[in-house]
Amino acid sequence: MKRLSHHLIGAEQGSLVLFSDFEDNGPMWTGEGPREVRRTVQFSEAFRAAPMVTVGISMWDTGGDTNQRADLRAEAVTAERFELVFRTWGDSRVARIRADWMALGELAGGDDWQLY
């Protein structure tokens, strides 16, 4: 469990279309095997330390003639940003994905000192 010990707590959320591969026959729509898309999300203001980040699929457009496989996660979370990563594999055909995210963590205050 992550304990938040600071009185300034920040929450930020957003939504991002990760790809739209059906428009140009991109690899998520036409490819097979392991495939991955990464997008960097920059926070509007830095957190005091790496926040907790949750992600979820808010729009999912797939081909109905194959298996639907998806792995969506936040990786490389820092106080300033994180990587939103979508993976699929096998014969899955994914036309579009929109992901929503939320970050929750401590914010720096005016009384915080940075010694070095």
MODELLER restraints for C-alpha pairs under 7 A, 6 or more apart:
rsr = mdl.restraints
at = mdl.atoms
rsr.add(forms.Gaussian(group=physical.xy_distance, feature=features.Distance(at['CA:4:A'], at['CA:106:A']), mean=6.62, stdev=0.5))
rsr.add(forms.Gaussian(group=physical.xy_distance, feature=features.Distance(at['CA:6:A'], at['CA:106:A']), mean=6.08, stdev=0.5))
rsr.add(forms.Gaussian(group=physical.xy_distance, feature=features.Distance(at['CA:8:A'], at['CA:106:A']), mean=5.84, stdev=0.5))
rsr.add(forms.Gaussian(group=physical.xy_distance, feature=features.Distance(at['CA:8:A'], at['CA:107:A']), mean=5.34, stdev=0.5))
rsr.add(forms.Gaussian(group=physical.xy_distance, feature=features.Distance(at['CA:8:A'], at['CA:109:A']), mean=6.91, stdev=0.5))
rsr.add(forms.Gaussian(group=physical.xy_distance, feature=features.Distance(at['CA:9:A'], at['CA:105:A']), mean=5.63, stdev=0.5))
rsr.add(forms.Gaussian(group=physical.xy_distance, feature=features.Distance(at['CA:9:A'], at['CA:106:A']), mean=4.57, stdev=0.5))
rsr.add(forms.Gaussian(group=physical.xy_distance, feature=features.Distance(at['CA:9:A'], at['CA:107:A']), mean=5.66, stdev=0.5))
rsr.add(forms.Gaussian(group=physical.xy_distance, feature=features.Distance(at['CA:10:A'], at['CA:104:A']), mean=5.76, stdev=0.5))
rsr.add(forms.Gaussian(group=physical.xy_distance, feature=features.Distance(at['CA:10:A'], at['CA:105:A']), mean=5.50, stdev=0.5))
rsr.add(forms.Gaussian(group=physical.xy_distance, feature=features.Distance(at['CA:10:A'], at['CA:106:A']), mean=5.95, stdev=0.5))
rsr.add(forms.Gaussian(group=physical.xy_distance, feature=features.Distance(at['CA:10:A'], at['CA:107:A']), mean=5.89, stdev=0.5))
rsr.add(forms.Gaussian(group=physical.xy_distance, feature=features.Distance(at['CA:11:A'], at['CA:103:A']), mean=5.55, stdev=0.5))
rsr.add(forms.Gaussian(group=physical.xy_distance, feature=features.Distance(at['CA:11:A'], at['CA:104:A']), mean=4.53, stdev=0.5))
rsr.add(forms.Gaussian(group=physical.xy_distance, feature=features.Distance(at['CA:11:A'], at['CA:105:A']), mean=6.71, stdev=0.5))
rsr.add(forms.Gaussian(group=physical.xy_distance, feature=features.Distance(at['CA:12:A'], at['CA:102:A']), mean=5.68, stdev=0.5))
rsr.add(forms.Gaussian(group=physical.xy_distance, feature=features.Distance(at['CA:12:A'], at['CA:103:A']), mean=5.25, stdev=0.5))
rsr.add(forms.Gaussian(group=physical.xy_distance, feature=features.Distance(at['CA:12:A'], at['CA:104:A']), mean=6.73, stdev=0.5))
rsr.add(forms.Gaussian(group=physical.xy_distance, feature=features.Distance(at['CA:13:A'], at['CA:101:A']), mean=5.47, stdev=0.5))
rsr.add(forms.Gaussian(group=physical.xy_distance, feature=features.Distance(at['CA:13:A'], at['CA:102:A']), mean=4.19, stdev=0.5))
rsr.add(forms.Gaussian(group=physical.xy_distance, feature=features.Distance(at['CA:13:A'], at['CA:103:A']), mean=6.24, stdev=0.5))
rsr.add(forms.Gaussian(group=physical.xy_distance, feature=features.Distance(at['CA:14:A'], at['CA:100:A']), mean=5.70, stdev=0.5))
rsr.add(forms.Gaussian(group=physical.xy_distance, feature=features.Distance(at['CA:14:A'], at['CA:101:A']), mean=5.46, stdev=0.5))
rsr.add(forms.Gaussian(group=physical.xy_distance, feature=features.Distance(at['CA:14:A'], at['CA:102:A']), mean=6.64, stdev=0.5))
rsr.add(forms.Gaussian(group=physical.xy_distance, feature=features.Distance(at['CA:15:A'], at['CA:98:A']), mean=6.90, stdev=0.5))
rsr.add(forms.Gaussian(group=physical.xy_distance, feature=features.Distance(at['CA:15:A'], at['CA:99:A']), mean=5.66, stdev=0.5))
rsr.add(forms.Gaussian(group=physical.xy_distance, feature=features.Distance(at['CA:15:A'], at['CA:100:A']), mean=4.27, stdev=0.5))
rsr.add(forms.Gaussian(group=physical.xy_distance, feature=features.Distance(at['CA:15:A'], at['CA:101:A']), mean=6.33, stdev=0.5))
rsr.add(forms.Gaussian(group=physical.xy_distance, feature=features.Distance(at['CA:16:A'], at['CA:98:A']), mean=5.48, stdev=0.5))
rsr.add(forms.Gaussian(group=physical.xy_distance, feature=features.Distance(at['CA:16:A'], at['CA:99:A']), mean=5.42, stdev=0.5))
rsr.add(forms.Gaussian(group=physical.xy_distance, feature=features.Distance(at['CA:16:A'], at['CA:100:A']), mean=6.45, stdev=0.5))
rsr.add(forms.Gaussian(group=physical.xy_distance, feature=features.Distance(at['CA:17:A'], at['CA:97:A']), mean=5.85, stdev=0.5))
rsr.add(forms.Gaussian(group=physical.xy_distance, feature=features.Distance(at['CA:17:A'], at['CA:98:A']), mean=4.07, stdev=0.5))
rsr.add(forms.Gaussian(group=physical.xy_distance, feature=features.Distance(at['CA:17:A'], at['CA:99:A']), mean=6.35, stdev=0.5))
rsr.add(forms.Gaussian(group=physical.xy_distance, feature=features.Distance(at['CA:18:A'], at['CA:39:A']), mean=6.90, stdev=0.5))
rsr.add(forms.Gaussian(group=physical.xy_distance, feature=features.Distance(at['CA:18:A'], at['CA:97:A']), mean=5.73, stdev=0.5))
rsr.add(forms.Gaussian(group=physical.xy_distance, feature=features.Distance(at['CA:18:A'], at['CA:98:A']), mean=5.83, stdev=0.5))
rsr.add(forms.Gaussian(group=physical.xy_distance, feature=features.Distance(at['CA:19:A'], at['CA:96:A']), mean=5.58, stdev=0.5))
rsr.add(forms.Gaussian(group=physical.xy_distance, feature=features.Distance(at['CA:19:A'], at['CA:97:A']), mean=6.12, stdev=0.5))
rsr.add(forms.Gaussian(group=physical.xy_distance, feature=features.Distance(at['CA:20:A'], at['CA:95:A']), mean=5.76, stdev=0.5))
rsr.add(forms.Gaussian(group=physical.xy_distance, feature=features.Distance(at['CA:20:A'], at['CA:96:A']), mean=4.46, stdev=0.5))
rsr.add(forms.Gaussian(group=physical.xy_distance, feature=features.Distance(at['CA:21:A'], at['CA:27:A']), mean=6.85, stdev=0.5))
rsr.add(forms.Gaussian(group=physical.xy_distance, feature=features.Distance(at['CA:21:A'], at['CA:28:A']), mean=6.03, stdev=0.5))
rsr.add(forms.Gaussian(group=physical.xy_distance, feature=features.Distance(at['CA:21:A'], at['CA:29:A']), mean=5.56, stdev=0.5))
rsr.add(forms.Gaussian(group=physical.xy_distance, feature=features.Distance(at['CA:21:A'], at['CA:95:A']), mean=5.22, stdev=0.5))
rsr.add(forms.Gaussian(group=physical.xy_distance, feature=features.Distance(at['CA:21:A'], at['CA:96:A']), mean=6.33, stdev=0.5))
rsr.add(forms.Gaussian(group=physical.xy_distance, feature=features.Distance(at['CA:22:A'], at['CA:29:A']), mean=5.68, stdev=0.5))
rsr.add(forms.Gaussian(group=physical.xy_distance, feature=features.Distance(at['CA:22:A'], at['CA:95:A']), mean=4.79, stdev=0.5))
rsr.add(forms.Gaussian(group=physical.xy_distance, feature=features.Distance(at['CA:28:A'], at['CA:35:A']), mean=6.76, stdev=0.5))
rsr.add(forms.Gaussian(group=physical.xy_distance, feature=features.Distance(at['CA:28:A'], at['CA:93:A']), mean=6.07, stdev=0.5))
rsr.add(forms.Gaussian(group=physical.xy_distance, feature=features.Distance(at['CA:28:A'], at['CA:94:A']), mean=5.33, stdev=0.5))
rsr.add(forms.Gaussian(group=physical.xy_distance, feature=features.Distance(at['CA:28:A'], at['CA:95:A']), mean=6.69, stdev=0.5))
rsr.add(forms.Gaussian(group=physical.xy_distance, feature=features.Distance(at['CA:29:A'], at['CA:93:A']), mean=4.69, stdev=0.5))
rsr.add(forms.Gaussian(group=physical.xy_distance, feature=features.Distance(at['CA:29:A'], at['CA:94:A']), mean=5.03, stdev=0.5))
rsr.add(forms.Gaussian(group=physical.xy_distance, feature=features.Distance(at['CA:29:A'], at['CA:95:A']), mean=5.25, stdev=0.5))
rsr.add(forms.Gaussian(group=physical.xy_distance, feature=features.Distance(at['CA:30:A'], at['CA:93:A']), mean=6.64, stdev=0.5))
rsr.add(forms.Gaussian(group=physical.xy_distance, feature=features.Distance(at['CA:32:A'], at['CA:89:A']), mean=6.57, stdev=0.5))
rsr.add(forms.Gaussian(group=physical.xy_distance, feature=features.Distance(at['CA:32:A'], at['CA:90:A']), mean=5.52, stdev=0.5))
rsr.add(forms.Gaussian(group=physical.xy_distance, feature=features.Distance(at['CA:32:A'], at['CA:91:A']), mean=5.07, stdev=0.5))
rsr.add(forms.Gaussian(group=physical.xy_distance, feature=features.Distance(at['CA:33:A'], at['CA:89:A']), mean=4.63, stdev=0.5))
rsr.add(forms.Gaussian(group=physical.xy_distance, feature=features.Distance(at['CA:33:A'], at['CA:90:A']), mean=4.42, stdev=0.5))
rsr.add(forms.Gaussian(group=physical.xy_distance, feature=features.Distance(at['CA:33:A'], at['CA:91:A']), mean=6.55, stdev=0.5))
rsr.add(forms.Gaussian(group=physical.xy_distance, feature=features.Distance(at['CA:34:A'], at['CA:88:A']), mean=5.95, stdev=0.5))
rsr.add(forms.Gaussian(group=physical.xy_distance, feature=features.Distance(at['CA:34:A'], at['CA:89:A']), mean=4.16, stdev=0.5))
rsr.add(forms.Gaussian(group=physical.xy_distance, feature=features.Distance(at['CA:34:A'], at['CA:90:A']), mean=6.58, stdev=0.5))
rsr.add(forms.Gaussian(group=physical.xy_distance, feature=features.Distance(at['CA:35:A'], at['CA:87:A']), mean=5.68, stdev=0.5))
rsr.add(forms.Gaussian(group=physical.xy_distance, feature=features.Distance(at['CA:35:A'], at['CA:88:A']), mean=5.49, stdev=0.5))
rsr.add(forms.Gaussian(group=physical.xy_distance, feature=features.Distance(at['CA:35:A'], at['CA:89:A']), mean=6.02, stdev=0.5))
rsr.add(forms.Gaussian(group=physical.xy_distance, feature=features.Distance(at['CA:36:A'], at['CA:86:A']), mean=5.69, stdev=0.5))
rsr.add(forms.Gaussian(group=physical.xy_distance, feature=features.Distance(at['CA:36:A'], at['CA:87:A']), mean=4.44, stdev=0.5))
rsr.add(forms.Gaussian(group=physical.xy_distance, feature=features.Distance(at['CA:36:A'], at['CA:88:A']), mean=6.65, stdev=0.5))
rsr.add(forms.Gaussian(group=physical.xy_distance, feature=features.Distance(at['CA:37:A'], at['CA:85:A']), mean=5.79, stdev=0.5))
rsr.add(forms.Gaussian(group=physical.xy_distance, feature=features.Distance(at['CA:37:A'], at['CA:86:A']), mean=5.33, stdev=0.5))
rsr.add(forms.Gaussian(group=physical.xy_distance, feature=features.Distance(at['CA:37:A'], at['CA:87:A']), mean=6.59, stdev=0.5))
rsr.add(forms.Gaussian(group=physical.xy_distance, feature=features.Distance(at['CA:38:A'], at['CA:83:A']), mean=6.26, stdev=0.5))
rsr.add(forms.Gaussian(group=physical.xy_distance, feature=features.Distance(at['CA:38:A'], at['CA:84:A']), mean=5.66, stdev=0.5))
rsr.add(forms.Gaussian(group=physical.xy_distance, feature=features.Distance(at['CA:38:A'], at['CA:85:A']), mean=4.57, stdev=0.5))
rsr.add(forms.Gaussian(group=physical.xy_distance, feature=features.Distance(at['CA:38:A'], at['CA:86:A']), mean=6.62, stdev=0.5))
rsr.add(forms.Gaussian(group=physical.xy_distance, feature=features.Distance(at['CA:39:A'], at['CA:83:A']), mean=5.63, stdev=0.5))
rsr.add(forms.Gaussian(group=physical.xy_distance, feature=features.Distance(at['CA:39:A'], at['CA:84:A']), mean=5.21, stdev=0.5))
rsr.add(forms.Gaussian(group=physical.xy_distance, feature=features.Distance(at['CA:39:A'], at['CA:85:A']), mean=6.62, stdev=0.5))
rsr.add(forms.Gaussian(group=physical.xy_distance, feature=features.Distance(at['CA:40:A'], at['CA:81:A']), mean=6.92, stdev=0.5))
rsr.add(forms.Gaussian(group=physical.xy_distance, feature=features.Distance(at['CA:40:A'], at['CA:82:A']), mean=5.86, stdev=0.5))
rsr.add(forms.Gaussian(group=physical.xy_distance, feature=features.Distance(at['CA:40:A'], at['CA:83:A']), mean=4.60, stdev=0.5))
rsr.add(forms.Gaussian(group=physical.xy_distance, feature=features.Distance(at['CA:40:A'], at['CA:84:A']), mean=6.21, stdev=0.5))
rsr.add(forms.Gaussian(group=physical.xy_distance, feature=features.Distance(at['CA:41:A'], at['CA:81:A']), mean=5.47, stdev=0.5))
rsr.add(forms.Gaussian(group=physical.xy_distance, feature=features.Distance(at['CA:41:A'], at['CA:82:A']), mean=5.45, stdev=0.5))
rsr.add(forms.Gaussian(group=physical.xy_distance, feature=features.Distance(at['CA:41:A'], at['CA:83:A']), mean=6.15, stdev=0.5))
rsr.add(forms.Gaussian(group=physical.xy_distance, feature=features.Distance(at['CA:41:A'], at['CA:84:A']), mean=6.89, stdev=0.5))
rsr.add(forms.Gaussian(group=physical.xy_distance, feature=features.Distance(at['CA:42:A'], at['CA:80:A']), mean=6.10, stdev=0.5))
rsr.add(forms.Gaussian(group=physical.xy_distance, feature=features.Distance(at['CA:42:A'], at['CA:81:A']), mean=4.39, stdev=0.5))
rsr.add(forms.Gaussian(group=physical.xy_distance, feature=features.Distance(at['CA:42:A'], at['CA:82:A']), mean=6.83, stdev=0.5))
rsr.add(forms.Gaussian(group=physical.xy_distance, feature=features.Distance(at['CA:43:A'], at['CA:80:A']), mean=5.61, stdev=0.5))
rsr.add(forms.Gaussian(group=physical.xy_distance, feature=features.Distance(at['CA:43:A'], at['CA:81:A']), mean=5.57, stdev=0.5))
rsr.add(forms.Gaussian(group=physical.xy_distance, feature=features.Distance(at['CA:46:A'], at['CA:79:A']), mean=5.35, stdev=0.5))
rsr.add(forms.Gaussian(group=physical.xy_distance, feature=features.Distance(at['CA:46:A'], at['CA:80:A']), mean=4.68, stdev=0.5))
rsr.add(forms.Gaussian(group=physical.xy_distance, feature=features.Distance(at['CA:47:A'], at['CA:79:A']), mean=4.75, stdev=0.5))
rsr.add(forms.Gaussian(group=physical.xy_distance, feature=features.Distance(at['CA:47:A'], at['CA:80:A']), mean=6.56, stdev=0.5))
rsr.add(forms.Gaussian(group=physical.xy_distance, feature=features.Distance(at['CA:47:A'], at['CA:105:A']), mean=6.44, stdev=0.5))
rsr.add(forms.Gaussian(group=physical.xy_distance, feature=features.Distance(at['CA:47:A'], at['CA:106:A']), mean=5.91, stdev=0.5))
rsr.add(forms.Gaussian(group=physical.xy_distance, feature=features.Distance(at['CA:47:A'], at['CA:107:A']), mean=4.80, stdev=0.5))
rsr.add(forms.Gaussian(group=physical.xy_distance, feature=features.Distance(at['CA:47:A'], at['CA:108:A']), mean=6.68, stdev=0.5))
rsr.add(forms.Gaussian(group=physical.xy_distance, feature=features.Distance(at['CA:48:A'], at['CA:79:A']), mean=6.27, stdev=0.5))
rsr.add(forms.Gaussian(group=physical.xy_distance, feature=features.Distance(at['CA:48:A'], at['CA:106:A']), mean=5.42, stdev=0.5))
rsr.add(forms.Gaussian(group=physical.xy_distance, feature=features.Distance(at['CA:48:A'], at['CA:107:A']), mean=4.75, stdev=0.5))
rsr.add(forms.Gaussian(group=physical.xy_distance, feature=features.Distance(at['CA:48:A'], at['CA:108:A']), mean=4.99, stdev=0.5))
rsr.add(forms.Gaussian(group=physical.xy_distance, feature=features.Distance(at['CA:49:A'], at['CA:78:A']), mean=6.93, stdev=0.5))
rsr.add(forms.Gaussian(group=physical.xy_distance, feature=features.Distance(at['CA:49:A'], at['CA:79:A']), mean=4.82, stdev=0.5))
rsr.add(forms.Gaussian(group=physical.xy_distance, feature=features.Distance(at['CA:49:A'], at['CA:106:A']), mean=6.83, stdev=0.5))
rsr.add(forms.Gaussian(group=physical.xy_distance, feature=features.Distance(at['CA:50:A'], at['CA:77:A']), mean=5.99, stdev=0.5))
rsr.add(forms.Gaussian(group=physical.xy_distance, feature=features.Distance(at['CA:50:A'], at['CA:78:A']), mean=4.46, stdev=0.5))
rsr.add(forms.Gaussian(group=physical.xy_distance, feature=features.Distance(at['CA:50:A'], at['CA:79:A']), mean=4.19, stdev=0.5))
rsr.add(forms.Gaussian(group=physical.xy_distance, feature=features.Distance(at['CA:51:A'], at['CA:79:A']), mean=6.46, stdev=0.5))
rsr.add(forms.Gaussian(group=physical.xy_distance, feature=features.Distance(at['CA:51:A'], at['CA:103:A']), mean=5.94, stdev=0.5))
rsr.add(forms.Gaussian(group=physical.xy_distance, feature=features.Distance(at['CA:51:A'], at['CA:104:A']), mean=5.35, stdev=0.5))
rsr.add(forms.Gaussian(group=physical.xy_distance, feature=features.Distance(at['CA:51:A'], at['CA:105:A']), mean=4.32, stdev=0.5))
rsr.add(forms.Gaussian(group=physical.xy_distance, feature=features.Distance(at['CA:52:A'], at['CA:103:A']), mean=5.51, stdev=0.5))
rsr.add(forms.Gaussian(group=physical.xy_distance, feature=features.Distance(at['CA:52:A'], at['CA:104:A']), mean=5.26, stdev=0.5))
rsr.add(forms.Gaussian(group=physical.xy_distance, feature=features.Distance(at['CA:52:A'], at['CA:105:A']), mean=6.20, stdev=0.5))
rsr.add(forms.Gaussian(group=physical.xy_distance, feature=features.Distance(at['CA:53:A'], at['CA:74:A']), mean=6.66, stdev=0.5))
rsr.add(forms.Gaussian(group=physical.xy_distance, feature=features.Distance(at['CA:53:A'], at['CA:101:A']), mean=6.91, stdev=0.5))
rsr.add(forms.Gaussian(group=physical.xy_distance, feature=features.Distance(at['CA:53:A'], at['CA:102:A']), mean=5.57, stdev=0.5))
rsr.add(forms.Gaussian(group=physical.xy_distance, feature=features.Distance(at['CA:53:A'], at['CA:103:A']), mean=4.36, stdev=0.5))
rsr.add(forms.Gaussian(group=physical.xy_distance, feature=features.Distance(at['CA:53:A'], at['CA:104:A']), mean=6.55, stdev=0.5))
rsr.add(forms.Gaussian(group=physical.xy_distance, feature=features.Distance(at['CA:54:A'], at['CA:101:A']), mean=5.58, stdev=0.5))
rsr.add(forms.Gaussian(group=physical.xy_distance, feature=features.Distance(at['CA:54:A'], at['CA:102:A']), mean=5.39, stdev=0.5))
rsr.add(forms.Gaussian(group=physical.xy_distance, feature=features.Distance(at['CA:54:A'], at['CA:103:A']), mean=6.60, stdev=0.5))
rsr.add(forms.Gaussian(group=physical.xy_distance, feature=features.Distance(at['CA:55:A'], at['CA:73:A']), mean=6.26, stdev=0.5))
rsr.add(forms.Gaussian(group=physical.xy_distance, feature=features.Distance(at['CA:55:A'], at['CA:74:A']), mean=6.71, stdev=0.5))
rsr.add(forms.Gaussian(group=physical.xy_distance, feature=features.Distance(at['CA:55:A'], at['CA:99:A']), mean=6.74, stdev=0.5))
rsr.add(forms.Gaussian(group=physical.xy_distance, feature=features.Distance(at['CA:55:A'], at['CA:100:A']), mean=5.70, stdev=0.5))
rsr.add(forms.Gaussian(group=physical.xy_distance, feature=features.Distance(at['CA:55:A'], at['CA:101:A']), mean=4.33, stdev=0.5))
rsr.add(forms.Gaussian(group=physical.xy_distance, feature=features.Distance(at['CA:55:A'], at['CA:102:A']), mean=6.62, stdev=0.5))
rsr.add(forms.Gaussian(group=physical.xy_distance, feature=features.Distance(at['CA:56:A'], at['CA:99:A']), mean=5.58, stdev=0.5))
rsr.add(forms.Gaussian(group=physical.xy_distance, feature=features.Distance(at['CA:56:A'], at['CA:100:A']), mean=5.39, stdev=0.5))
rsr.add(forms.Gaussian(group=physical.xy_distance, feature=features.Distance(at['CA:56:A'], at['CA:101:A']), mean=6.45, stdev=0.5))
rsr.add(forms.Gaussian(group=physical.xy_distance, feature=features.Distance(at['CA:57:A'], at['CA:98:A']), mean=6.07, stdev=0.5))
rsr.add(forms.Gaussian(group=physical.xy_distance, feature=features.Distance(at['CA:57:A'], at['CA:99:A']), mean=4.51, stdev=0.5))
rsr.add(forms.Gaussian(group=physical.xy_distance, feature=features.Distance(at['CA:57:A'], at['CA:100:A']), mean=6.29, stdev=0.5))
rsr.add(forms.Gaussian(group=physical.xy_distance, feature=features.Distance(at['CA:58:A'], at['CA:98:A']), mean=5.54, stdev=0.5))
rsr.add(forms.Gaussian(group=physical.xy_distance, feature=features.Distance(at['CA:58:A'], at['CA:99:A']), mean=5.31, stdev=0.5))
rsr.add(forms.Gaussian(group=physical.xy_distance, feature=features.Distance(at['CA:58:A'], at['CA:100:A']), mean=6.05, stdev=0.5))
rsr.add(forms.Gaussian(group=physical.xy_distance, feature=features.Distance(at['CA:59:A'], at['CA:97:A']), mean=5.58, stdev=0.5))
rsr.add(forms.Gaussian(group=physical.xy_distance, feature=features.Distance(at['CA:59:A'], at['CA:98:A']), mean=4.87, stdev=0.5))
rsr.add(forms.Gaussian(group=physical.xy_distance, feature=features.Distance(at['CA:59:A'], at['CA:99:A']), mean=6.93, stdev=0.5))
rsr.add(forms.Gaussian(group=physical.xy_distance, feature=features.Distance(at['CA:60:A'], at['CA:96:A']), mean=6.18, stdev=0.5))
rsr.add(forms.Gaussian(group=physical.xy_distance, feature=features.Distance(at['CA:60:A'], at['CA:97:A']), mean=5.04, stdev=0.5))
rsr.add(forms.Gaussian(group=physical.xy_distance, feature=features.Distance(at['CA:60:A'], at['CA:98:A']), mean=6.80, stdev=0.5))
rsr.add(forms.Gaussian(group=physical.xy_distance, feature=features.Distance(at['CA:61:A'], at['CA:94:A']), mean=6.23, stdev=0.5))
rsr.add(forms.Gaussian(group=physical.xy_distance, feature=features.Distance(at['CA:61:A'], at['CA:95:A']), mean=5.39, stdev=0.5))
rsr.add(forms.Gaussian(group=physical.xy_distance, feature=features.Distance(at['CA:61:A'], at['CA:96:A']), mean=5.12, stdev=0.5))
rsr.add(forms.Gaussian(group=physical.xy_distance, feature=features.Distance(at['CA:61:A'], at['CA:97:A']), mean=6.50, stdev=0.5))
rsr.add(forms.Gaussian(group=physical.xy_distance, feature=features.Distance(at['CA:62:A'], at['CA:93:A']), mean=5.73, stdev=0.5))
rsr.add(forms.Gaussian(group=physical.xy_distance, feature=features.Distance(at['CA:62:A'], at['CA:94:A']), mean=4.40, stdev=0.5))
rsr.add(forms.Gaussian(group=physical.xy_distance, feature=features.Distance(at['CA:62:A'], at['CA:95:A']), mean=5.34, stdev=0.5))
rsr.add(forms.Gaussian(group=physical.xy_distance, feature=features.Distance(at['CA:63:A'], at['CA:93:A']), mean=5.21, stdev=0.5))
rsr.add(forms.Gaussian(group=physical.xy_distance, feature=features.Distance(at['CA:63:A'], at['CA:94:A']), mean=6.31, stdev=0.5))
rsr.add(forms.Gaussian(group=physical.xy_distance, feature=features.Distance(at['CA:66:A'], at['CA:91:A']), mean=6.14, stdev=0.5))
rsr.add(forms.Gaussian(group=physical.xy_distance, feature=features.Distance(at['CA:66:A'], at['CA:92:A']), mean=5.48, stdev=0.5))
rsr.add(forms.Gaussian(group=physical.xy_distance, feature=features.Distance(at['CA:66:A'], at['CA:93:A']), mean=6.65, stdev=0.5))
rsr.add(forms.Gaussian(group=physical.xy_distance, feature=features.Distance(at['CA:67:A'], at['CA:91:A']), mean=6.67, stdev=0.5))
rsr.add(forms.Gaussian(group=physical.xy_distance, feature=features.Distance(at['CA:67:A'], at['CA:92:A']), mean=5.28, stdev=0.5))
rsr.add(forms.Gaussian(group=physical.xy_distance, feature=features.Distance(at['CA:68:A'], at['CA:92:A']), mean=5.41, stdev=0.5))
rsr.add(forms.Gaussian(group=physical.xy_distance, feature=features.Distance(at['CA:69:A'], at['CA:88:A']), mean=5.51, stdev=0.5))
rsr.add(forms.Gaussian(group=physical.xy_distance, feature=features.Distance(at['CA:69:A'], at['CA:89:A']), mean=6.62, stdev=0.5))
rsr.add(forms.Gaussian(group=physical.xy_distance, feature=features.Distance(at['CA:69:A'], at['CA:92:A']), mean=6.11, stdev=0.5))
rsr.add(forms.Gaussian(group=physical.xy_distance, feature=features.Distance(at['CA:70:A'], at['CA:87:A']), mean=5.82, stdev=0.5))
rsr.add(forms.Gaussian(group=physical.xy_distance, feature=features.Distance(at['CA:70:A'], at['CA:88:A']), mean=4.93, stdev=0.5))
rsr.add(forms.Gaussian(group=physical.xy_distance, feature=features.Distance(at['CA:71:A'], at['CA:86:A']), mean=5.67, stdev=0.5))
rsr.add(forms.Gaussian(group=physical.xy_distance, feature=features.Distance(at['CA:71:A'], at['CA:87:A']), mean=5.02, stdev=0.5))
rsr.add(forms.Gaussian(group=physical.xy_distance, feature=features.Distance(at['CA:71:A'], at['CA:88:A']), mean=6.38, stdev=0.5))
rsr.add(forms.Gaussian(group=physical.xy_distance, feature=features.Distance(at['CA:72:A'], at['CA:85:A']), mean=5.69, stdev=0.5))
rsr.add(forms.Gaussian(group=physical.xy_distance, feature=features.Distance(at['CA:72:A'], at['CA:86:A']), mean=4.57, stdev=0.5))
rsr.add(forms.Gaussian(group=physical.xy_distance, feature=features.Distance(at['CA:72:A'], at['CA:87:A']), mean=6.50, stdev=0.5))
rsr.add(forms.Gaussian(group=physical.xy_distance, feature=features.Distance(at['CA:73:A'], at['CA:84:A']), mean=6.11, stdev=0.5))
rsr.add(forms.Gaussian(group=physical.xy_distance, feature=features.Distance(at['CA:73:A'], at['CA:85:A']), mean=5.43, stdev=0.5))
rsr.add(forms.Gaussian(group=physical.xy_distance, feature=features.Distance(at['CA:73:A'], at['CA:86:A']), mean=6.75, stdev=0.5))
rsr.add(forms.Gaussian(group=physical.xy_distance, feature=features.Distance(at['CA:74:A'], at['CA:82:A']), mean=6.49, stdev=0.5))
rsr.add(forms.Gaussian(group=physical.xy_distance, feature=features.Distance(at['CA:74:A'], at['CA:83:A']), mean=5.67, stdev=0.5))
rsr.add(forms.Gaussian(group=physical.xy_distance, feature=features.Distance(at['CA:74:A'], at['CA:84:A']), mean=4.91, stdev=0.5))
rsr.add(forms.Gaussian(group=physical.xy_distance, feature=features.Distance(at['CA:74:A'], at['CA:85:A']), mean=6.23, stdev=0.5))
rsr.add(forms.Gaussian(group=physical.xy_distance, feature=features.Distance(at['CA:75:A'], at['CA:82:A']), mean=6.07, stdev=0.5))
rsr.add(forms.Gaussian(group=physical.xy_distance, feature=features.Distance(at['CA:75:A'], at['CA:83:A']), mean=5.07, stdev=0.5))
rsr.add(forms.Gaussian(group=physical.xy_distance, feature=features.Distance(at['CA:75:A'], at['CA:84:A']), mean=6.53, stdev=0.5))
rsr.add(forms.Gaussian(group=physical.xy_distance, feature=features.Distance(at['CA:76:A'], at['CA:82:A']), mean=5.40, stdev=0.5))
rsr.add(forms.Gaussian(group=physical.xy_distance, feature=features.Distance(at['CA:76:A'], at['CA:83:A']), mean=5.87, stdev=0.5))
rsr.add(forms.Gaussian(group=physical.xy_distance, feature=features.Distance(at['CA:77:A'], at['CA:83:A']), mean=6.87, stdev=0.5))
